[in-house]
């Protein structure tokens, strides 16, 4: 949230305008998906060892902004 002051010039003269800016409510959702594929391998000594064949991860992030708005005053002309 913030206040912005703007100065300008047009055919009627120098003017000033104020704005109240509300950035809104921001919601962020994050999903992480992971997968692993393993294979059991028989060693020469008779033991079993697990070996990774495929290993991966994916991340998705979504941001939603609600109620974002700017309120502006009328132009005030300086004379």
C-alpha positions as CSV (number, residue, x, y, z in Angstrom):
1,X,0.0,0.0,0.0
2,X,1.3,3.4,-0.8
3,X,0.5,7.0,-1.8
4,X,1.6,8.4,-5.1
5,X,1.6,12.1,-5.9
6,X,1.5,13.1,-9.6
7,X,2.2,16.6,-11.1
8,X,1.3,17.5,-14.6
9,X,0.6,20.2,-17.1
10,X,-2.3,20.4,-19.6
11,X,-4.1,23.2,-21.5
12,X,-5.8,24.3,-18.2
13,X,-2.6,24.7,-16.3
14,X,-0.4,22.9,-13.7
15,X,-2.2,20.2,-11.8
16,X,-1.6,17.8,-8.9
17,X,-3.3,14.4,-8.3
18,X,-2.9,11.9,-5.4
19,X,-3.4,8.2,-5.7
20,X,-3.8,5.5,-3.0
21,X,-2.3,2.2,-4.3
22,X,-3.3,-1.1,-2.8
23,X,-1.1,-4.0,-4.1
24,X,-3.8,-6.5,-3.1
25,X,-3.7,-9.8,-1.3
26,X,-1.2,-12.2,-2.9
27,X,-1.5,-16.0,-2.5
28,X,1.3,-18.3,-3.6
29,X,0.8,-22.0,-4.1
30,X,3.8,-24.4,-4.6
31,X,3.7,-28.0,-5.7
32,X,6.7,-30.3,-5.8
33,X,6.5,-33.7,-7.5
34,X,9.3,-36.2,-7.2
35,X,9.9,-39.6,-8.7
36,X,12.5,-42.3,-8.3
37,X,12.9,-45.6,-10.0
38,X,15.3,-48.2,-8.4
39,X,16.5,-51.5,-9.6
40,X,17.8,-54.3,-7.4
41,X,21.1,-55.7,-8.6
42,X,22.5,-59.0,-7.4
43,X,26.2,-58.7,-6.5
44,X,28.9,-61.4,-7.1
45,X,29.1,-62.0,-3.3
46,X,25.3,-62.8,-3.2
47,X,24.1,-59.5,-1.7
48,X,21.5,-57.3,-3.2
49,X,22.2,-53.6,-4.0
50,X,19.7,-51.0,-5.0
51,X,20.7,-48.8,-7.9
52,X,18.9,-45.6,-9.0
53,X,17.8,-45.8,-12.6
54,X,15.8,-42.6,-12.9
55,X,15.6,-39.7,-10.3
56,X,13.7,-36.5,-10.9
57,X,11.8,-33.6,-9.4
58,X,9.5,-30.9,-10.8
59,X,8.3,-27.7,-9.1
60,X,5.3,-25.6,-10.1
61,X,4.5,-22.2,-8.4
62,X,1.3,-20.2,-8.9
63,X,0.7,-16.7,-7.6
64,X,-2.8,-15.2,-7.4
65,X,-3.5,-11.5,-6.6
66,X,-6.9,-10.4,-5.4
67,X,-8.4,-7.0,-4.6
68,X,-5.7,-5.0,-6.3
69,X,-6.9,-1.4,-6.8
70,X,-5.8,2.2,-7.2
71,X,-8.0,5.0,-5.8
72,X,-7.3,8.4,-7.5
73,X,-8.4,11.9,-6.4
74,X,-9.6,14.5,-8.9
75,X,-7.0,16.8,-10.4
76,X,-6.3,19.9,-8.3
77,X,-5.2,22.9,-10.5
78,X,-2.6,25.2,-9.0
79,X,-3.3,28.9,-9.8
